[in-house]
Amino acid sequence: SYIPEGLMTSCTWDYVSPSPVNKSYTMMLCCFVFFIPLAIILYCYLFMFLSVRKAS
């Protein structure tokens, strides 16, 4: 569900409500939008670093 935020000019997902559905949505959003891309970026940078280090 969505709720108005701030000055009531925009909406956001309901991260304040303590219901299990909202908590699980917030956790899944954090995982799929932040942590998984971060892990992919770090993995790629690690192998780029190792390739450059090996070549020089």
C-alpha distance matrix in Angstrom:
0.0 3.8 6.8 10.5 12.7 16.4 18.4 15.6 16.6 13.7 9.9 8.6 5.9 5.8 9.2 10.9 9.7 12.4 10.9 12.4 9.5 7.9 11.5 12.5 10.0 11.4 14.8 14.8 13.8 16.7 19.0 18.7 18.4 20.9 23.0 24.0 25.0 26.8 28.7 29.7 30.9 32.9 34.4 35.6 37.0 38.8 40.6 41.3 42.9 44.9 46.1 47.3 48.9 50.7 52.0 53.5
3.8 0.0 3.8 7.0 9.3 13.0 14.8 12.0 12.8 9.9 6.2 5.4 4.3 5.3 8.9 10.5 10.5 13.8 13.3 15.1 12.5 10.0 13.3 14.6 11.8 12.1 15.9 16.1 14.2 16.8 19.6 19.2 18.2 20.4 23.1 24.3 24.8 26.4 28.7 29.7 30.5 32.5 34.4 35.3 36.4 38.5 40.4 40.8 42.3 44.6 45.8 46.7 48.3 50.3 51.5 52.8
6.8 3.8 0.0 3.8 6.4 10.0 11.7 9.0 10.7 8.5 5.4 5.7 6.2 5.7 9.0 9.5 10.0 13.8 14.1 16.6 14.7 11.8 14.7 16.8 14.4 13.9 17.7 18.6 16.6 18.5 21.7 21.7 20.3 22.1 24.9 26.5 26.9 28.1 30.6 31.9 32.3 34.2 36.3 37.3 38.1 40.2 42.3 42.6 43.9 46.3 47.6 48.3 49.9 52.1 53.2 54.3
10.5 7.0 3.8 0.0 3.8 7.0 8.1 5.2 7.1 5.8 4.3 6.4 8.7 8.8 11.4 11.5 12.9 16.7 17.6 20.1 18.4 15.3 17.7 20.0 17.5 16.5 20.3 21.2 18.7 20.3 23.8 23.6 21.7 23.3 26.3 28.2 28.1 29.1 32.0 33.1 33.2 35.1 37.5 38.2 38.8 41.1 43.3 43.3 44.4 47.1 48.3 48.7 50.4 52.7 53.7 54.6
12.7 9.3 6.4 3.8 0.0 3.8 6.2 5.2 7.1 5.9 5.5 6.4 9.2 9.4 10.7 10.8 13.2 16.8 18.3 20.7 19.4 15.8 17.6 20.1 17.7 16.0 19.5 20.8 18.1 19.1 22.7 22.9 20.6 21.7 24.8 26.9 26.7 27.3 30.3 31.7 31.4 33.1 35.8 36.5 36.7 39.1 41.4 41.3 42.2 45.0 46.4 46.6 48.1 50.6 51.6 52.3
16.4 13.0 10.0 7.0 3.8 0.0 3.8 5.4 7.2 7.6 8.7 9.7 12.6 12.7 13.4 13.0 15.9 19.3 21.2 23.6 22.7 19.0 20.4 23.0 20.8 18.6 22.0 23.5 20.6 21.1 24.8 25.2 22.6 23.1 26.3 28.7 28.2 28.4 31.7 33.1 32.4 34.0 36.9 37.6 37.4 39.8 42.3 42.0 42.6 45.6 47.0 46.9 48.4 51.1 52.0 52.4
18.4 14.8 11.7 8.1 6.2 3.8 0.0 3.8 5.5 7.7 10.0 12.1 15.3 15.5 16.8 16.3 18.8 22.3 24.1 26.7 25.5 22.0 23.7 26.3 23.9 22.0 25.4 26.8 23.8 24.5 28.2 28.3 25.6 26.4 29.6 31.9 31.2 31.6 34.9 36.1 35.3 37.1 40.0 40.4 40.2 42.8 45.2 44.7 45.4 48.5 49.8 49.5 51.1 53.9 54.6 55.0
15.6 12.0 9.0 5.2 5.2 5.4 3.8 0.0 3.8 5.7 7.5 10.3 13.3 13.7 15.7 15.4 17.3 21.1 22.3 25.0 23.5 20.2 22.4 24.8 22.2 20.9 24.5 25.6 22.8 24.0 27.5 27.4 25.0 26.3 29.5 31.5 31.0 31.8 34.9 36.0 35.5 37.5 40.2 40.6 40.8 43.3 45.6 45.2 46.2 49.2 50.3 50.3 52.1 54.7 55.4 56.0
16.6 12.8 10.7 7.1 7.1 7.2 5.5 3.8 0.0 3.8 7.2 10.4 13.9 15.2 17.3 17.7 19.7 23.5 24.5 26.7 24.8 21.6 23.9 25.8 22.9 21.6 25.2 25.7 22.6 24.0 27.4 26.8 24.1 25.6 29.1 30.8 29.9 30.8 34.1 34.8 34.2 36.5 39.1 39.2 39.4 42.2 44.3 43.7 44.8 47.8 48.8 48.7 50.6 53.2 53.7 54.3
13.7 9.9 8.5 5.8 5.9 7.6 7.7 5.7 3.8 0.0 3.8 7.0 10.6 12.5 14.5 15.7 17.6 21.3 22.0 23.9 21.8 18.6 20.8 22.5 19.4 18.2 21.8 22.1 19.0 20.5 23.9 23.1 20.6 22.3 25.7 27.3 26.5 27.6 30.8 31.5 31.1 33.4 35.9 36.0 36.5 39.2 41.2 40.7 42.0 44.9 45.8 45.9 47.9 50.3 50.9 51.7
9.9 6.2 5.4 4.3 5.5 8.7 10.0 7.5 7.2 3.8 0.0 3.8 7.0 9.0 11.4 12.9 14.5 18.0 18.4 20.3 18.0 15.0 17.4 19.0 15.9 15.1 18.8 19.1 16.2 18.1 21.3 20.7 18.6 20.5 23.8 25.2 24.8 26.2 29.1 29.9 29.9 32.2 34.4 34.9 35.6 38.1 40.0 39.9 41.3 44.0 45.0 45.4 47.3 49.5 50.3 51.3
8.6 5.4 5.7 6.4 6.4 9.7 12.1 10.3 10.4 7.0 3.8 0.0 3.8 6.4 8.2 10.4 12.2 15.4 15.9 17.3 15.2 11.9 14.0 15.6 12.5 11.4 15.0 15.5 12.7 14.4 17.7 17.3 15.4 17.2 20.3 21.9 21.8 23.1 25.8 26.8 27.0 29.1 31.3 32.1 32.8 35.1 37.1 37.3 38.5 41.1 42.3 42.8 44.5 46.8 47.8 48.8
5.9 4.3 6.2 8.7 9.2 12.6 15.3 13.3 13.9 10.6 7.0 3.8 0.0 3.8 5.9 8.8 9.8 12.6 12.6 13.7 11.4 8.2 10.6 12.0 9.0 8.4 12.2 12.6 10.4 12.6 15.7 15.5 14.3 16.3 18.9 20.4 21.0 22.3 24.7 25.9 26.6 28.5 30.4 31.5 32.5 34.5 36.5 37.0 38.3 40.5 41.9 42.7 44.3 46.4 47.6 48.8
5.8 5.3 5.7 8.8 9.4 12.7 15.5 13.7 15.2 12.5 9.0 6.4 3.8 0.0 3.8 5.5 6.1 9.2 9.6 11.5 10.0 6.5 9.0 11.3 9.4 8.7 12.3 13.6 12.2 14.0 17.0 17.6 16.8 18.3 20.5 22.3 23.3 24.3 26.5 28.1 28.9 30.4 32.4 33.8 34.7 36.4 38.6 39.3 40.4 42.6 44.2 45.1 46.4 48.5 49.9 51.0
9.2 8.9 9.0 11.4 10.7 13.4 16.8 15.7 17.3 14.5 11.4 8.2 5.9 3.8 0.0 3.8 5.8 7.9 9.3 10.7 10.0 6.2 7.0 9.8 8.5 6.5 9.8 12.0 10.8 11.6 14.8 16.1 15.3 16.1 18.0 20.2 21.4 22.0 24.1 26.0 26.8 27.9 30.0 31.7 32.4 33.9 36.3 37.2 38.0 40.1 41.9 42.8 43.9 46.0 47.7 48.7
10.9 10.5 9.5 11.5 10.8 13.0 16.3 15.4 17.7 15.7 12.9 10.4 8.8 5.5 3.8 0.0 3.8 6.4 8.9 11.3 11.6 8.2 8.7 12.2 11.8 9.9 12.7 15.3 14.4 14.8 18.0 19.7 18.9 19.4 21.1 23.6 24.9 25.1 27.1 29.4 30.0 30.9 33.1 34.9 35.4 36.8 39.4 40.3 40.8 43.0 45.0 45.7 46.6 48.9 50.6 51.5
9.7 10.5 10.0 12.9 13.2 15.9 18.8 17.3 19.7 17.6 14.5 12.2 9.8 6.1 5.8 3.8 0.0 3.8 5.7 8.8 9.3 6.7 7.9 11.3 11.4 10.7 13.3 15.7 15.5 16.4 19.2 20.7 20.5 21.4 22.8 25.0 26.6 27.1 28.8 31.0 32.0 33.0 34.9 36.8 37.6 38.8 41.3 42.4 43.1 45.0 47.0 48.0 48.9 51.0 52.8 53.9
12.4 13.8 13.8 16.7 16.8 19.3 22.3 21.1 23.5 21.3 18.0 15.4 12.6 9.2 7.9 6.4 3.8 0.0 3.8 6.5 8.5 7.0 6.7 10.2 11.5 10.9 12.6 15.3 16.0 16.6 18.8 20.8 21.2 21.8 22.5 24.7 26.8 27.2 28.4 30.9 32.2 32.7 34.5 36.7 37.6 38.5 40.9 42.3 42.9 44.6 46.8 47.9 48.6 50.6 52.6 53.7
10.9 13.3 14.1 17.6 18.3 21.2 24.1 22.3 24.5 22.0 18.4 15.9 12.6 9.6 9.3 8.9 5.7 3.8 0.0 3.8 5.5 5.5 6.3 8.7 10.1 10.9 12.5 14.4 15.5 16.9 18.6 20.2 21.1 22.2 22.9 24.5 26.8 27.6 28.6 30.8 32.4 33.2 34.6 36.8 38.0 38.9 41.1 42.6 43.5 45.0 47.0 48.5 49.3 51.0 53.0 54.4
12.4 15.1 16.6 20.1 20.7 23.6 26.7 25.0 26.7 23.9 20.3 17.3 13.7 11.5 10.7 11.3 8.8 6.5 3.8 0.0 3.8 5.5 5.0 6.0 8.5 9.8 10.4 12.0 14.0 15.3 16.3 18.0 19.5 20.6 20.8 22.1 24.8 25.7 26.3 28.4 30.4 31.1 32.1 34.5 35.9 36.6 38.6 40.4 41.3 42.6 44.6 46.2 47.0 48.5 50.7 52.1
9.5 12.5 14.7 18.4 19.4 22.7 25.5 23.5 24.8 21.8 18.0 15.2 11.4 10.0 10.0 11.6 9.3 8.5 5.5 3.8 0.0 3.8 5.5 5.3 6.1 8.6 10.0 10.5 12.1 14.3 15.4 16.3 17.7 19.4 20.0 21.0 23.3 24.7 25.5 27.2 29.2 30.4 31.3 33.4 35.0 36.0 37.8 39.4 40.6 42.0 43.7 45.4 46.4 47.9 49.8 51.4
7.9 10.0 11.8 15.3 15.8 19.0 22.0 20.2 21.6 18.6 15.0 11.9 8.2 6.5 6.2 8.2 6.7 7.0 5.5 5.5 3.8 0.0 3.8 5.5 5.1 6.1 8.6 9.9 10.4 12.3 14.3 15.3 16.0 17.5 18.6 20.0 22.0 23.1 24.4 26.2 27.8 29.0 30.4 32.3 33.6 34.8 36.8 38.2 39.3 40.9 42.7 44.1 45.1 46.9 48.7 50.1
11.5 13.3 14.7 17.7 17.6 20.4 23.7 22.4 23.9 20.8 17.4 14.0 10.6 9.0 7.0 8.7 7.9 6.7 6.3 5.0 5.5 3.8 0.0 3.8 5.5 5.1 6.2 8.6 9.8 10.7 12.4 14.3 15.2 16.0 16.5 18.3 20.6 21.3 22.3 24.6 26.2 26.9 28.3 30.6 31.7 32.6 34.8 36.3 37.2 38.7 40.7 42.1 42.9 44.7 46.7 48.0
12.5 14.6 16.8 20.0 20.1 23.0 26.3 24.8 25.8 22.5 19.0 15.6 12.0 11.3 9.8 12.2 11.3 10.2 8.7 6.0 5.3 5.5 3.8 0.0 3.8 5.4 5.1 6.1 8.4 9.8 10.5 12.1 13.8 15.0 15.1 16.2 18.8 19.9 20.5 22.5 24.5 25.4 26.4 28.6 30.2 30.9 32.9 34.6 35.7 36.9 38.8 40.5 41.4 42.9 44.9 46.5
10.0 11.8 14.4 17.5 17.7 20.8 23.9 22.2 22.9 19.4 15.9 12.5 9.0 9.4 8.5 11.8 11.4 11.5 10.1 8.5 6.1 5.1 5.5 3.8 0.0 3.8 5.5 5.1 6.0 8.6 9.9 10.5 11.6 13.5 14.5 15.4 17.4 18.9 20.0 21.5 23.4 24.7 25.9 27.7 29.3 30.5 32.3 33.6 35.0 36.5 38.1 39.7 40.9 42.4 44.2 45.8
11.4 12.1 13.9 16.5 16.0 18.6 22.0 20.9 21.6 18.2 15.1 11.4 8.4 8.7 6.5 9.9 10.7 10.9 10.9 9.8 8.6 6.1 5.1 5.4 3.8 0.0 3.8 5.5 5.0 6.2 8.7 10.1 10.3 11.4 12.6 14.4 16.2 17.1 18.6 20.5 21.8 23.0 24.6 26.5 27.6 28.9 31.0 32.2 33.2 35.0 36.8 38.0 39.1 41.0 42.7 44.1
14.8 15.9 17.7 20.3 19.5 22.0 25.4 24.5 25.2 21.8 18.8 15.0 12.2 12.3 9.8 12.7 13.3 12.6 12.5 10.4 10.0 8.6 6.2 5.1 5.5 3.8 0.0 3.8 5.4 5.1 6.2 8.7 9.9 10.3 10.4 12.1 14.6 15.2 16.1 18.4 20.0 20.8 22.1 24.4 25.6 26.4 28.6 30.2 31.1 32.6 34.5 36.0 36.8 38.5 40.5 41.9
14.8 16.1 18.6 21.2 20.8 23.5 26.8 25.6 25.7 22.1 19.1 15.5 12.6 13.6 12.0 15.3 15.7 15.3 14.4 12.0 10.5 9.9 8.6 6.1 5.1 5.5 3.8 0.0 3.8 5.4 5.0 6.0 8.2 9.7 9.9 10.4 12.9 14.4 15.1 16.7 18.8 20.0 20.9 22.8 24.5 25.6 27.3 28.9 30.2 31.6 33.2 34.9 36.0 37.5 39.3 41.0
13.8 14.2 16.6 18.7 18.1 20.6 23.8 22.8 22.6 19.0 16.2 12.7 10.4 12.2 10.8 14.4 15.5 16.0 15.5 14.0 12.1 10.4 9.8 8.4 6.0 5.0 5.4 3.8 0.0 3.8 5.5 5.4 5.6 7.7 9.3 10.3 11.7 13.3 14.9 16.2 17.6 19.3 20.7 22.2 23.6 25.1 27.0 28.0 29.4 31.2 32.7 34.0 35.4 37.1 38.6 40.2
16.7 16.8 18.5 20.3 19.1 21.1 24.5 24.0 24.0 20.5 18.1 14.4 12.6 14.0 11.6 14.8 16.4 16.6 16.9 15.3 14.3 12.3 10.7 9.8 8.6 6.2 5.1 5.4 3.8 0.0 3.8 5.8 5.5 5.4 6.6 8.8 10.3 10.9 12.6 14.6 15.7 16.8 18.6 20.4 21.4 22.7 24.9 26.0 27.0 28.9 30.7 31.9 32.9 34.8 36.6 37.8
19.0 19.6 21.7 23.8 22.7 24.8 28.2 27.5 27.4 23.9 21.3 17.7 15.7 17.0 14.8 18.0 19.2 18.8 18.6 16.3 15.4 14.3 12.4 10.5 9.9 8.7 6.2 5.0 5.5 3.8 0.0 3.8 5.7 5.6 4.8 5.9 8.6 9.5 10.2 12.2 14.0 15.0 16.1 18.2 19.7 20.7 22.6 24.1 25.3 26.7 28.5 30.1 31.1 32.7 34.5 36.1
18.7 19.2 21.7 23.6 22.9 25.2 28.3 27.4 26.8 23.1 20.7 17.3 15.5 17.6 16.1 19.7 20.7 20.8 20.2 18.0 16.3 15.3 14.3 12.1 10.5 10.1 8.7 6.0 5.4 5.8 3.8 0.0 3.8 5.9 6.3 5.5 7.2 9.6 10.5 11.3 13.3 15.1 15.9 17.4 19.3 20.7 22.1 23.4 25.1 26.6 27.9 29.5 31.0 32.4 33.9 35.7
18.4 18.2 20.3 21.7 20.6 22.6 25.6 25.0 24.1 20.6 18.6 15.4 14.3 16.8 15.3 18.9 20.5 21.2 21.1 19.5 17.7 16.0 15.2 13.8 11.6 10.3 9.9 8.2 5.6 5.5 5.7 3.8 0.0 3.8 6.5 6.8 6.6 8.7 10.9 11.6 12.5 14.7 16.3 17.2 18.6 20.5 22.2 22.9 24.5 26.5 27.7 28.9 30.5 32.3 33.6 35.1
20.9 20.4 22.1 23.3 21.7 23.1 26.4 26.3 25.6 22.3 20.5 17.2 16.3 18.3 16.1 19.4 21.4 21.8 22.2 20.6 19.4 17.5 16.0 15.0 13.5 11.4 10.3 9.7 7.7 5.4 5.6 5.9 3.8 0.0 3.8 5.9 5.7 6.0 8.7 10.3 10.7 12.2 14.3 15.6 16.4 18.2 20.4 21.1 22.2 24.3 25.9 26.9 28.2 30.2 31.7 32.9
23.0 23.1 24.9 26.3 24.8 26.3 29.6 29.5 29.1 25.7 23.8 20.3 18.9 20.5 18.0 21.1 22.8 22.5 22.9 20.8 20.0 18.6 16.5 15.1 14.5 12.6 10.4 9.9 9.3 6.6 4.8 6.3 6.5 3.8 0.0 3.8 5.6 5.0 6.1 8.7 9.8 10.4 12.1 14.2 15.2 16.2 18.5 19.8 20.7 22.4 24.3 25.6 26.5 28.4 30.2 31.6
24.0 24.3 26.5 28.2 26.9 28.7 31.9 31.5 30.8 27.3 25.2 21.9 20.4 22.3 20.2 23.6 25.0 24.7 24.5 22.1 21.0 20.0 18.3 16.2 15.4 14.4 12.1 10.4 10.3 8.8 5.9 5.5 6.8 5.9 3.8 0.0 3.8 5.4 5.1 6.3 8.7 9.9 10.6 12.4 14.3 15.3 16.9 18.5 19.9 21.3 22.8 24.5 25.7 27.1 28.9 30.6
25.0 24.8 26.9 28.1 26.7 28.2 31.2 31.0 29.9 26.5 24.8 21.8 21.0 23.3 21.4 24.9 26.6 26.8 26.8 24.8 23.3 22.0 20.6 18.8 17.4 16.2 14.6 12.9 11.7 10.3 8.6 7.2 6.6 5.7 5.6 3.8 0.0 3.8 5.4 5.0 6.1 8.6 9.8 10.6 12.2 14.1 15.6 16.4 18.1 20.0 21.1 22.5 24.1 25.7 27.0 28.7
26.8 26.4 28.1 29.1 27.3 28.4 31.6 31.8 30.8 27.6 26.2 23.1 22.3 24.3 22.0 25.1 27.1 27.2 27.6 25.7 24.7 23.1 21.3 19.9 18.9 17.1 15.2 14.4 13.3 10.9 9.5 9.6 8.7 6.0 5.0 5.4 3.8 0.0 3.8 5.4 5.1 6.1 8.5 9.9 10.5 12.1 14.4 15.2 16.2 18.3 19.9 21.0 22.2 24.1 25.7 27.0
28.7 28.7 30.6 32.0 30.3 31.7 34.9 34.9 34.1 30.8 29.1 25.8 24.7 26.5 24.1 27.1 28.8 28.4 28.6 26.3 25.5 24.4 22.3 20.5 20.0 18.6 16.1 15.1 14.9 12.6 10.2 10.5 10.9 8.7 6.1 5.1 5.4 3.8 0.0 3.8 5.5 5.2 6.0 8.6 9.9 10.5 12.5 14.2 15.2 16.5 18.4 20.0 20.9 22.5 24.4 26.0
29.7 29.7 31.9 33.1 31.7 33.1 36.1 36.0 34.8 31.5 29.9 26.8 25.9 28.1 26.0 29.4 31.0 30.9 30.8 28.4 27.2 26.2 24.6 22.5 21.5 20.5 18.4 16.7 16.2 14.6 12.2 11.3 11.6 10.3 8.7 6.3 5.0 5.4 3.8 0.0 3.8 5.5 5.1 6.2 8.6 9.9 10.9 12.3 14.2 15.5 16.6 18.4 19.9 21.2 22.7 24.6
30.9 30.5 32.3 33.2 31.4 32.4 35.3 35.5 34.2 31.1 29.9 27.0 26.6 28.9 26.8 30.0 32.0 32.2 32.4 30.4 29.2 27.8 26.2 24.5 23.4 21.8 20.0 18.8 17.6 15.7 14.0 13.3 12.5 10.7 9.8 8.7 6.1 5.1 5.5 3.8 0.0 3.8 5.4 5.2 6.1 8.5 10.1 10.5 12.1 14.2 15.3 16.4 18.1 19.9 21.1 22.6
32.9 32.5 34.2 35.1 33.1 34.0 37.1 37.5 36.5 33.4 32.2 29.1 28.5 30.4 27.9 30.9 33.0 32.7 33.2 31.1 30.4 29.0 26.9 25.4 24.7 23.0 20.8 20.0 19.3 16.8 15.0 15.1 14.7 12.2 10.4 9.9 8.6 6.1 5.2 5.5 3.8 0.0 3.8 5.5 5.1 6.0 8.7 9.8 10.3 12.2 14.2 15.3 16.2 18.1 19.9 21.1
34.4 34.4 36.3 37.5 35.8 36.9 40.0 40.2 39.1 35.9 34.4 31.3 30.4 32.4 30.0 33.1 34.9 34.5 34.6 32.1 31.3 30.4 28.3 26.4 25.9 24.6 22.1 20.9 20.7 18.6 16.1 15.9 16.3 14.3 12.1 10.6 9.8 8.5 6.0 5.1 5.4 3.8 0.0 3.8 5.5 5.2 6.5 8.7 10.0 10.8 12.5 14.5 15.4 16.6 18.6 20.4
35.6 35.3 37.3 38.2 36.5 37.6 40.4 40.6 39.2 36.0 34.9 32.1 31.5 33.8 31.7 34.9 36.8 36.7 36.8 34.5 33.4 32.3 30.6 28.6 27.7 26.5 24.4 22.8 22.2 20.4 18.2 17.4 17.2 15.6 14.2 12.4 10.6 9.9 8.6 6.2 5.2 5.5 3.8 0.0 3.8 5.4 5.3 6.2 8.6 9.9 10.6 12.4 14.1 15.3 16.6 18.6
37.0 36.4 38.1 38.8 36.7 37.4 40.2 40.8 39.4 36.5 35.6 32.8 32.5 34.7 32.4 35.4 37.6 37.6 38.0 35.9 35.0 33.6 31.7 30.2 29.3 27.6 25.6 24.5 23.6 21.4 19.7 19.3 18.6 16.4 15.2 14.3 12.2 10.5 9.9 8.6 6.1 5.1 5.5 3.8 0.0 3.8 5.5 4.9 6.0 8.5 9.7 10.5 12.0 14.0 15.3 16.6
38.8 38.5 40.2 41.1 39.1 39.8 42.8 43.3 42.2 39.2 38.1 35.1 34.5 36.4 33.9 36.8 38.8 38.5 38.9 36.6 36.0 34.8 32.6 30.9 30.5 28.9 26.4 25.6 25.1 22.7 20.7 20.7 20.5 18.2 16.2 15.3 14.1 12.1 10.5 9.9 8.5 6.0 5.2 5.4 3.8 0.0 3.8 5.5 5.1 6.2 8.6 10.0 10.5 12.2 14.3 15.6
40.6 40.4 42.3 43.3 41.4 42.3 45.2 45.6 44.3 41.2 40.0 37.1 36.5 38.6 36.3 39.4 41.3 40.9 41.1 38.6 37.8 36.8 34.8 32.9 32.3 31.0 28.6 27.3 27.0 24.9 22.6 22.1 22.2 20.4 18.5 16.9 15.6 14.4 12.5 10.9 10.1 8.7 6.5 5.3 5.5 3.8 0.0 3.8 5.3 5.0 6.0 8.6 9.7 10.3 12.2 14.3
41.3 40.8 42.6 43.3 41.3 42.0 44.7 45.2 43.7 40.7 39.9 37.3 37.0 39.3 37.2 40.3 42.4 42.3 42.6 40.4 39.4 38.2 36.3 34.6 33.6 32.2 30.2 28.9 28.0 26.0 24.1 23.4 22.9 21.1 19.8 18.5 16.4 15.2 14.2 12.3 10.5 9.8 8.7 6.2 4.9 5.5 3.8 0.0 3.8 5.5 5.1 6.2 8.5 9.9 10.7 12.5
42.9 42.3 43.9 44.4 42.2 42.6 45.4 46.2 44.8 42.0 41.3 38.5 38.3 40.4 38.0 40.8 43.1 42.9 43.5 41.3 40.6 39.3 37.2 35.7 35.0 33.2 31.1 30.2 29.4 27.0 25.3 25.1 24.5 22.2 20.7 19.9 18.1 16.2 15.2 14.2 12.1 10.3 10.0 8.6 6.0 5.1 5.3 3.8 0.0 3.8 5.5 5.2 6.0 8.5 10.0 10.8
44.9 44.6 46.3 47.1 45.0 45.6 48.5 49.2 47.8 44.9 44.0 41.1 40.5 42.6 40.1 43.0 45.0 44.6 45.0 42.6 42.0 40.9 38.7 36.9 36.5 35.0 32.6 31.6 31.2 28.9 26.7 26.6 26.5 24.3 22.4 21.3 20.0 18.3 16.5 15.5 14.2 12.2 10.8 9.9 8.5 6.2 5.0 5.5 3.8 0.0 3.8 5.5 5.0 6.0 8.6 10.1
46.1 45.8 47.6 48.3 46.4 47.0 49.8 50.3 48.8 45.8 45.0 42.3 41.9 44.2 41.9 45.0 47.0 46.8 47.0 44.6 43.7 42.7 40.7 38.8 38.1 36.8 34.5 33.2 32.7 30.7 28.5 27.9 27.7 25.9 24.3 22.8 21.1 19.9 18.4 16.6 15.3 14.2 12.5 10.6 9.7 8.6 6.0 5.1 5.5 3.8 0.0 3.8 5.4 5.1 6.2 8.8
47.3 46.7 48.3 48.7 46.6 46.9 49.5 50.3 48.7 45.9 45.4 42.8 42.7 45.1 42.8 45.7 48.0 47.9 48.5 46.2 45.4 44.1 42.1 40.5 39.7 38.0 36.0 34.9 34.0 31.9 30.1 29.5 28.9 26.9 25.6 24.5 22.5 21.0 20.0 18.4 16.4 15.3 14.5 12.4 10.5 10.0 8.6 6.2 5.2 5.5 3.8 0.0 3.8 5.4 5.2 6.3
48.9 48.3 49.9 50.4 48.1 48.4 51.1 52.1 50.6 47.9 47.3 44.5 44.3 46.4 43.9 46.6 48.9 48.6 49.3 47.0 46.4 45.1 42.9 41.4 40.9 39.1 36.8 36.0 35.4 32.9 31.1 31.0 30.5 28.2 26.5 25.7 24.1 22.2 20.9 19.9 18.1 16.2 15.4 14.1 12.0 10.5 9.7 8.5 6.0 5.0 5.4 3.8 0.0 3.8 5.5 5.5
50.7 50.3 52.1 52.7 50.6 51.1 53.9 54.7 53.2 50.3 49.5 46.8 46.4 48.5 46.0 48.9 51.0 50.6 51.0 48.5 47.9 46.9 44.7 42.9 42.4 41.0 38.5 37.5 37.1 34.8 32.7 32.4 32.3 30.2 28.4 27.1 25.7 24.1 22.5 21.2 19.9 18.1 16.6 15.3 14.0 12.2 10.3 9.9 8.5 6.0 5.1 5.4 3.8 0.0 3.8 5.7
52.0 51.5 53.2 53.7 51.6 52.0 54.6 55.4 53.7 50.9 50.3 47.8 47.6 49.9 47.7 50.6 52.8 52.6 53.0 50.7 49.8 48.7 46.7 44.9 44.2 42.7 40.5 39.3 38.6 36.6 34.5 33.9 33.6 31.7 30.2 28.9 27.0 25.7 24.4 22.7 21.1 19.9 18.6 16.6 15.3 14.3 12.2 10.7 10.0 8.6 6.2 5.2 5.5 3.8 0.0 3.8
53.5 52.8 54.3 54.6 52.3 52.4 55.0 56.0 54.3 51.7 51.3 48.8 48.8 51.0 48.7 51.5 53.9 53.7 54.4 52.1 51.4 50.1 48.0 46.5 45.8 44.1 41.9 41.0 40.2 37.8 36.1 35.7 35.1 32.9 31.6 30.6 28.7 27.0 26.0 24.6 22.6 21.1 20.4 18.6 16.6 15.6 14.3 12.5 10.8 10.1 8.8 6.3 5.5 5.7 3.8 0.0
